[in-house]
Amino acid sequence: NLNLSASSDELHLKVLKSGIVSPVEAKNLRTKEDLEEAIRNAKDRVLFLDEAYKLLDRKDLIDTIIEHTNPDKTEFPFCMICAGYEAEMEAFVNANKGGPRRFKIVHFDNYSPDELVQIMDLVIRKKYPKYRVTEEFRTESLRHFRVCEDRIGDKYNGGYIARYLETAKLLLYKQWREKYGKKENVPPEAYQ
C-alpha cells in the first residue's frame, strides 16, 4: 500500500497500514454512479484505481475523476492513485485538460527476475497454501524470467506472475490427471 504525497520537488512514498487503501479496478467502473460510489467509499482513505487507462474511452468518467480531485469542489478528503502502464497513463492524464495539474506520473521500474521469484513465492503461499515450491521449480522459474525479461518489457510485472502460475497450475493438473486420474486420487504428498 502506497501513500503518495508531493512536497516541493520531492515525492515521498510511505507504507500505509492495511485498510487505508480502497482498491478499485477501472474495468469495474461501468457508470458515473459506480465511480462516485468508489470515491465515497474512499473517504479519508486512498482510492487506488488500477488500470485507470481502461477509462480512456469514457471521457465522462475521466471528467468525474478530475472534478473530484479539484480541492475547491471536494466534499471530503481522500487521495487517489491511478495506476497503469506508462504510455497509457500519459494518455489518461492528458485526456482532460485538468489532468496534468491534478496528477503526477511516477515511474516504477519493472521487477527484476529475482524479485519476480519472491513475488511468486508470496503468491503461492497466499493463494495456494497447500502447495510447496520446490527448489527445482524456483530455479526453473528464475531461468524463465531471465530469458523472457527483454521480450516481455513493460508487461513484466506482478500480473505476469499470476498468468505464469495459472499456466503452471494447469500443467500440473494435466500431469496429475495422467498419473492419478481423478483429482480425488491425488495423494497429499503430491502437493509437496
N, C-alpha and C positions, 0 to 999 in steps of 0.2 A: 504494500500500500504506500503510495507516494503523496506527499504534500508539496505542491509547488508554490513557492511564494517569491515574487520578484522583489529585490531590494537593490536599488540603484542599478548598477550594471551586472550584478551577480544574480544567479538563480540558485536558490537553496533547495536541496532535496532532503526531506526528513521522513523517516519511517513513522507511520501512524499506527496507533493501536487498532486492533480488529474492531469492526463495527462502525468506523468513521467513514468508510468508503461505501458508496451506494453504486454498485456496478450495473451498467445497462449496455446491452448490445444494440447498436444502431438498427440492425435488421428487425428488431422487435418494436421499433417505433413506427407504427403504421399511420398514426394520425397526430394532429397537433395536440389532442387531448392526451394521448399516450405520453408525449414528450412533457407536457405540463404536469402530468401526474408524476413522472420520473423526477422532475425538478422539485415538486412539492415534497416528495419522499427524501430528497437530498437536503432538506432544510437543516442548517447548522452542520452540514456534512460535506463530503466531497462526492460529486457526481462524476463517475468515471465512465465516459461514453466510448466504448470500444468500437473500432472500425467506423469511426464517425464519417469517414469519406463515403460510406454507403448511403449517406443522405444527400449526396450531390445532386441527385435528380429530384430532390424535394426542397425547392427553394423556400417554401412556406415554413418547413421545419428549421432550416438554417436561419431564416429571418427570426423565428421564435427564439432560437438559442441566443442570437445577438441581442434581442430585446431583453431577455432575462439576464444577460451579462452586463447590461447597462446599469452602472451603480446608482443612477438617478431614478431608475424605474424598478429596481429590485425590491420585492416585498420583504425578503428575509435573506440573511447571509448564507451563502454556500459557495463552494469552489467547484469549478468544472474543469475536468481534464478530458480532452478529446484525443483519442489515440488512434493511430493507424500508420500505414506506410508513408514514408516521407513525401514522395511526389504527389500522392493522392491527398495528403493532408495540406500541402501547399495550395492545391486547388480548393479544398474545403475552406481554408482560412480566407481565401480570396473570392469566394463565392458571394460574399456580401461585403459592401464597402467598409462596414464597421469591423469586419473580421480581423484585419491586421492590427487594429487598435486594441482589440479585446484578447487576442491570443498570441502567444509567443511560441514559435516552433522550437522544440528541444529535440535534438537528435540523440538517439541511443544507439550505440554500436550493436551489430549483430552478436549473438552469443558465440563464443568460441566452441570448438568441438568438445573440449574438456568441460565447459560449462553446460553444454547440452547433455552430456552424460550425467552430470549432477542433477539437472532438471529431470532427466529420465528416471533416475533413482527415486527422487521425491514423488514424482507422479505415480510410479509403480507402488511405492509404499502407501500412498494415499488412496489411489483408485483401485489398485489390485492387491489388497493387503495379504491375501493368501499365497501370492506368487513370490518367489525368491529369485533374484537376479544372479545368475552365475557369472563368475569372472570371465568365462569364455564369451557370454553374451555382451557383457560390458565392453570387453576388448574389441569384439567384432563391431559393436555399435560405434565405438570411438573411431575405428578404422573407416567405417562407412561415412561418418560425419566429416572426417578429414578429406576423404575423396570427393564428397559432394559439396564441400564448403563454397568453392568458386561458382559451381553450377547453380546452386540454389539462390545465392545472392541475398537480396532484401527479404526474401520469404523465409530465410534461415532464422527461425525464432522458436519460441515455445510451442506455437501451433504445429510446427513441423514435427515436434516430438509426439504430439497427440496422434498425428497421422501415421508416424513411424511405428508407434506402439500398437495402434489398431491393426496395421498390416502384420506386425509380428504376432499379435494375438490370433489373427485369422490363420496364419501359417501354423502356429502351434496347435490350434483346434483341428486343422486338417491332418496334422501328424497324429494327433490323439484318435481321431475318427478311424484312421487307417490301422492304428495299433490296438485300440480298445473297443472300437465300435461305438456304442452309446456313451454319452457324457457321464452317465451314472457309473460306468465301469472304470472310469479314470481313478486310479488309486491316489490317495493324498500325497504320497511321495513324488508323484509326477509334477506337482506344483513347486517342488524344491529346486 
